[in-house]
Amino acid sequence: MAMTDAVLRRERTGSKFETYMWFFTRVSGILFLLMGAFNIIYANLAGGQGNMDVGAQMRWAFFPISFHVESSAVEVTPNFSNPFWQVYSFLLLAFTATHGYNGIRVILQDYVRYPLLLAWLKALLFLLWAGLILASIFLIFVFAG
């Protein structure tokens, strides 16, 4: 019985990373859906209600770049020169990418049985996630700004 208590105590005092990522996934899922809804509302208030079809509005909601709304009268480029919209777009992309990264990481842990292969796949996944974050920083703050 004492050994079982020691094992349980050790498991409880371990890394809280999985708990934090579980919580982050739930919160970020709700948060990036609300952020996307806010972008759709903003697109309609900025003049997109008569100028964009539903598909263009959905694309614009989650990443408002100019070639998503070429056929509309909605002006997009001033949004990326505004620091608020730059940070907002980056946070939307970062929450979404990290949410997806965590989901794929959990799926890999569930289905990959070889520890070395799992470590390589997790490292590759992390590099893809980091590359996406760096590319989004460049595109939003440097290229479009």
C-alpha positions in Angstrom: 0.0 0.0 0.0 2.8 2.4 0.8 4.4 1.8 -2.6 1.2 2.6 -4.3 0.9 5.9 -2.4 4.4 6.8 -3.4 3.7 6.1 -7.0 0.5 8.1 -7.0 2.2 11.0 -5.2 5.0 10.9 -7.8 2.5 11.0 -10.6 0.7 14.0 -9.1 3.8 16.0 -8.6 5.1 15.4 -12.2 5.0 17.8 -15.1 1.8 19.9 -15.4 2.5 20.3 -19.2 -0.3 17.9 -20.2 -2.8 19.6 -17.9 -1.8 23.1 -19.2 -2.0 21.9 -22.9 -5.4 20.3 -22.2 -6.7 23.5 -20.8 -5.1 25.6 -23.5 -6.7 23.5 -26.2 -10.2 24.1 -24.8 -9.7 27.8 -24.2 -8.0 28.4 -27.5 -10.6 26.5 -29.5 -13.3 28.8 -28.1 -11.1 31.9 -28.4 -10.1 31.6 -32.0 -13.7 30.9 -33.0 -14.8 34.1 -31.2 -11.9 35.9 -32.9 -13.0 34.7 -36.3 -16.6 35.7 -35.6 -15.4 39.2 -34.7 -13.5 39.4 -38.0 -16.6 38.4 -39.9 -18.6 41.1 -38.1 -15.9 43.6 -38.8 -15.8 42.6 -42.5 -19.5 43.2 -42.7 -19.3 46.6 -40.9 -16.4 47.6 -43.2 -18.5 47.2 -46.3 -18.3 43.6 -47.1 -22.0 42.6 -46.7 -22.8 43.4 -50.3 -19.4 42.9 -51.8 -18.3 39.5 -50.6 -19.8 36.0 -50.9 -19.9 33.7 -47.9 -16.7 31.9 -48.9 -14.8 35.1 -49.1 -16.1 36.2 -45.8 -15.0 33.0 -44.2 -11.5 33.3 -45.7 -11.3 36.9 -44.6 -12.4 36.1 -41.1 -9.5 33.9 -40.3 -6.7 35.6 -42.3 -7.7 38.9 -43.9 -5.2 39.2 -46.7 -5.8 41.2 -49.8 -6.0 38.3 -52.4 -8.9 36.7 -50.3 -11.1 39.7 -51.1 -9.8 40.8 -54.5 -13.3 41.1 -56.0 -14.7 43.2 -53.1 -14.6 46.8 -52.2 -13.4 46.0 -48.7 -10.0 47.7 -48.0 -7.7 45.2 -46.3 -4.2 46.7 -46.4 -4.8 49.5 -43.9 -5.7 46.8 -41.4 -2.2 45.3 -41.5 -0.6 48.8 -41.1 -2.5 49.1 -37.9 -0.6 47.5 -34.9 -3.9 46.3 -33.3 -4.8 44.3 -36.4 -1.3 43.0 -36.8 -1.2 41.7 -33.2 -4.8 40.4 -33.5 -4.1 38.5 -36.7 -0.9 37.1 -35.2 -2.7 35.9 -32.0 -5.4 34.3 -34.1 -2.9 32.4 -36.2 -0.7 31.5 -33.1 -3.7 30.2 -31.2 -4.9 28.2 -34.1 -1.5 26.7 -35.0 -0.7 25.8 -31.3 -4.2 24.3 -30.9 -3.6 22.1 -34.0 0.0 21.3 -33.0 -1.2 20.0 -29.6 -3.9 17.9 -31.2 -1.5 16.3 -33.6 1.0 15.8 -30.8 -1.6 13.9 -28.7 -2.6 11.8 -31.7 1.0 10.9 -32.3 1.4 9.9 -28.6 -1.7 7.7 -28.9 -0.8 5.8 -32.0 3.0 5.7 -32.4 4.4 2.9 -30.3 8.1 3.3 -31.0 9.7 5.8 -28.6 12.5 6.8 -31.1 10.1 7.3 -33.9 7.8 9.3 -31.6 10.6 11.6 -30.6 11.5 12.2 -34.2 8.0 12.9 -35.2 7.4 15.2 -32.3 10.6 17.1 -33.2 9.5 17.4 -36.8 6.1 18.6 -35.7 7.7 21.2 -33.4 9.9 22.4 -36.2 6.9 22.8 -38.5 5.0 24.7 -35.8 8.0 27.0 -35.1 8.4 27.6 -38.9 4.8 28.5 -39.2 5.0 31.0 -36.3 8.2 32.6 -37.7 6.6 32.8 -41.2 3.5 34.4 -39.8 5.6 37.0 -37.9 7.4 37.8 -41.1 4.2 38.0 -43.2 2.2 40.0 -40.7 4.7 42.4 -39.2 7.4 42.7 -41.8 6.0 41.9 -45.3 2.4 43.3 -44.9 3.2 46.1 -42.4 
